[in-house]
């Protein structure tokens, strides 16, 4: 047995034996096991629980009308994760989320929650920073293959301490914490400076308790962060959504560094009613950037609007769609189908080009149109087909040709 399997088996043994160990007895604990959107083992009273899941996303990414062969068409494993979630003595919950995609182990999430009540818990470790509406939605449930441009201006995972909870049955949700302070669109494990970021988010669902209201699934959110990033590297790199091609970067090789306080803010609105789902999100990230004696206060902006519709009558939502009838070709059942469209754009501050802190060949603006078709043959399966066209404006050197992306994904999640 490999070392990883031995460690994993030891963890399961300790967690399942927790009740007996806590009581100081040598009797084997009474446990149950089963399947509930993933394999689980738990004590009879539920105080101790371990659930093992999986996420596989196999993609195909192709550039259409790419006569200059700027983009390499490719198949790839975008995500290959095995999340392990659990509970200890009722009031402690953990999430370990390793990702093996690309043949490299990356720990996406690793945190422990101390649960005082539904309205107040303390989270310590690596998790998503509470900024960005679409960033905080689970990746297996997003409508398109990749998130929109506003996500490029907010942090991904970060290490820190935060408090969070749901008040009045979810009418208000909040998160607030102190983090190392990762770059826009990036994750961070170890800080490169002493200063830290403070981040917070609040979500209002004013009619969530009104079961008959068509506005029951309306939510409004506002998030932001602030922190000193003087002399910190790396600086953000901006990529297109579906093909992940770089269209803007800072001239780091020419000595460009962050030099001041970075601030972000991101409001957003989501709405679901029957088969319809819609969202609007805006993100701003501003930070002083220095190149020698030149100092540019670079403020970048992005926004996105999207809409989707379930063709087969299922209810839309921010979780993975469950079809009314699973795929069974012989019985005439085909699962659930969803169509979607969005527009999103990102604009870089003109000062980044005027003061020459942008890298050679950078583009100032990316405007993208996306249309998609999703098929959900069963609760744990999803197929995605997207087309996206991105147009670039205000290029540093010459004209950049538009990017026409064809994207498809096969997803298994439990």
N, C-alpha and C positions, 0 to 999 in steps of 0.2 A: 504494500500500500504506500502511495506517495506521501510526502510530508504534508502537502495541502489537504489531502483526504483525511489524514490522521488528525490534523488540527480541526478540520470541519467536524469530524465525528466527535471529537472531544467537546467542542462547543455545544453540539446537540445534546450530548450526554449531560453536561453540566446544567443546561437550561431545563431539560426535561426532568432532571433529578432535583431541581430547585426546591420544590415543596418539602420533600423529605429532608434535604440538607438543612433547610431553614428550621425545621422542627427538631433537628438533632436526632433523627431516627435513622436506622439502617434499612428500614423497609422500602421496597421498591415503590416508587410513586405511581399513583393511578393516573394514567395519561390516555388521551384519545388522539387519533390521527384521522385525517381525511383530506378532502379536496374542497376548497372554497376560493375560487379564482387563484389557485396555487396550492401546493401541498403544504399541510400544516401539521404540527404536533403541539398539543397543549395539555395542561393539567385539567382535571375535571371541572374545576371552578373557573377556569379561564385566566387565572392570575399569571400563569406562565404560558408563553406561546412562542413558537417559531414558525414562520411561514417562508417558504422558498419559492421564488418566482423566476421568470425568465423573459428576456426581450431580445429578439432577433430581428434586425432590419437589413435586408439584402437589397441593394439599390442598383439601378442602371442609370447612368448619367451621360447624355449625348448632346453635343452641340450641333445644331442644324445650320446649314449655310455657312459653315466655318471653312471657307476655301483656303484660308491661310494656315489652317491647322494650329490655331492659337490654343485650343482646348483639347486635351486628350480624352476621348470617349472611354468610359471605363465601367466595369462592374465592380462593386465593392461591398464589404460588410460595414455598414455605417455604425451600427451598434450591436454589441453582443454582451449582454449583461445578465447577471444572476443575482438579483436583489435578495437579501435576507433581512426580513423584518421580524421584530419580536417584542415581547412584553415580559417584564420581570416584576414580580410582586405587585402587579396591578398598576403601580404608579410610575413605572419606568419603562420607556419604549425606545427601541433602537432601530436604526436602518443602516445596513452595510450594502453598498451598491458597486461592486467591481465591474469594470468594462474591459473585455478582452478583444475588442475590435482592432483590426490592424496588427494583430499579433503582439500587442503591447498591453500590459496590465495598467489600467488607470482607475484609481478609486474615485468614483464620481461623488458618492455621498458616504459619510461615516459620522454619524452623530447619535447622541443620547438625549432623550427628552425626560425631564422630570415633570410629571403631570400632577399639578395641584387640583385642577378642575378643568372642565371644557373651556373656561374663559381665561385660564392662565397656565402656561407651561413654559419651562426654560429649556432651551435647546443649546447644546454645546458640541462643537465639532465642525465638520465640513458639510455644507448644505447650500442650496440656492440662496443668494442674497435677495432680500425682499424688495427688488426694484425691477419693473418690467412686467406687464400683464401677461403677454404670451410666453415669456421666459418661464413664468411660474406655472404654466399649464403643463401637465405631464406630456412628454414627447410622444408617447404612443397614441395620444388622443388628439393631437393637433390636426387640423383639417388638411393642410398641405404638407408636402414632403419636408420642407424646411420652414423655419419661422421667418417673419417679414423683417424689413430693414430696421424698425425700431429696436429689435432685439440686439442689433449690432452696437447700440449705444448704451447698453446696460450690462452690468456684470453677470457672469455665469455663477459657478460655485465659488465659495469663499469660506475661510475658516474663521470662526468667531463665536460669540455668545449672543443669543437673541431670546426675546420673550414673544410669545404669540398666543392667540386664542380666539374663540368665537363667543360673542356676547349676544344674549337674548336669542338663543337658538339660531345664530347665524345672520341676524339682521346686520350686525357689525362684526367684521373680522379685522385683526390687526397683527402686525409684526414690527418689531423694532430691535436693533442690535448694534453691536460693535464688531467690525471685521477688519481683516488685514488690509483690504482695499485693492481688489484686482482691477486690471485694465478693462476698458469697454469690450464686451463680447468674450472675455477670457475668464478662465478659472485660475485660482491661486491656492497653493498649499503652504508656502512659507513667505513671509513678508520680506521685502527688500529694504525697508526703512522702519524707523520707530513710529511714525505717525500712523494713525488708523482711520478707517471710514466709519461714520455713523449713518445708518440706513433705516428707513421706516416705510411702512405701507399700511393704508387703511382701505377697507372695502365696505361699501354700503349696499345692502339688499333690502330696500325699504318695504317691499311688499312680499317678501319671501314666505310669510305666514298666511297670506291671503290666497288660499288654494284655488279660488275661482277667478282670480284676477289674471287677465292676459299679460300683465306686467310683473307677474310673480318672479320670473327668471331674469329680471333686469338687475344688473349690478354696475356700480360706479366705483372706480378705484383711483387712488392718488398715491404715488410713491416718490421717494427721493433719497439722495445720499449726498454726503459732503465729507471731504477729507483732504489733508495736505499731501501732495504727491511730488514735492520738490526733489529733483534729481533722480526720479524713479524710472526704471526701465523694466519691462518693455512697454512701448507705446502701442496704442491700438492699431490694428490692421483691419480694413473694411473689405468684405467679400460679397460677391453676388450670392443670392439665396440658394438656388438649386444647383449650380455648378461650382460654387465656392471658389470663384476666381477673384484674385486681389485686384481692386480697382483704385484703392487709395491706401497709402502708407506714409509715415513720416520719414524724413531723411535722417534716420538714426546713424547711418554711416558717416554723415557730415557733422555729427556732434549734437543733434537735436535731442533735448531731454525735457521732461516735465519740470515746471518751475513755479509751483504755486498751488492754490486750493482748487481742487476739482469739485464741481457740483453737478448733480443730475436731478432731473425730475421727469415723471412719466405718468400722466393721467390716462385713463382708459375706460371704455364702456363695453359691456357685453349684453346681449339680449337673445333669449331663446323663447320660441313659442311654437308649439307643435313641431312641425318638421323644419322650421326656419331657425337659422342661427346667424347672428351678425356681431361684428365687433369693430370698434374704432380705437386706435391707440396712437399716442404721440410720445416721443422721447426727445429729450435735450441733454446733451453732455457738453460742459464747458470746462476748459482747463488752460492755464497759461503754459505756453511751450516756448523754450528758448533755443536759439541758435547763435552762439557767440554773444554779441551785444544786442541782437534783435530779439524782442520779446513779443510774441503774438498770443492774445487771449482768444483761443480757438473755441468757438461754440458751434457744435454740429447738431443738426435737427433731422428728425425722421418721423414719418407718419404712415399709417396704413389703415385701410378700410376693407373689410371682407364680408362676404355673405355666402351662405350655403343653404341647401334644401335637400331634405330626405325624399327621394322619389318614391319610396316604397312605404311611406306612412309612419315610420318610426319617429319617436320624439328626439329632437336634437338636444345636445347638451355639451358640457365641457369634459365629459368622460367618454370612454370608448363606446361606440354604438353597439347595441345588442339587437340583432335582427329578430323580427317577429317569428320567422321560421328559418331554421338553418338550411344551408345548401343541401339539396337532395334532387339531383337532376331527374331521376326516374319518377319522383313524386311531384315534379313541377314546382319545386321550391328553389329559389335562386339567391336567398339571402337579402341583404339590404344594399341599396345604391344611393349615393349622395353626389350632387354636383356642387361646385363651388367656384367663386371668382373673387379676385382681390386686386386692389391697386396699392402700391406702396412705393415710397421714394425716400431718399436720403440726400441731404445737402451739407457739404462741408463748408465751414467758414471761409470766406474769400481771403481773409488775412493769412491763412495757411499757405496760399499761393503768392500773395503779395510780398510777404516776408520770407518766402522761399524755405519754409520748413517742411513742405510736402516733397515726397520722393519724386524722382524723374518719372514721367509717364503717368502720374496720378490723375484721376478724374475728380471733378468737384461735385458732380451730381449723378445719381443713378435713379432712373424712373422705371418701375417694373409693373407689368400686367401679367396676371396669372389666372389660368383656368384649370380646373381639375375635376376628375371623376374618381370616386372612391367606391370600392366594393367590400362589403363585410359579409363573407359567406357564413361565418360563425362568430360567437362572442370573442374568441381569442385570435381571430385572423383578420387581416386587413390588406387590401391591395390598393395602391395609389398610382394614378396616372396624371401627371401635370405637364402643362406647357407654359413656359414663361418667356416673355420678351423683355429685355432690359436695354434701355437707351442711355448713353452716357453723354453728359454735356460739360462744357467748360474744362476740356482736357488740357493738361499742362503742356503736352507736346503733340500736335496734330490731332486728328480725329480718331477716336476709338470706335471700331465697328460695333453695332448692336449685338447683344448676346441672345441667341434663340436656343432655349434649353428644353429638351425633352427628358422627362424624369419618370421613372417608375420604381415602385417599392413593393416588396413582399414582406409582411410583418407578422410575426408570431409573438404574442404577449400573454402572459398569465401571472 
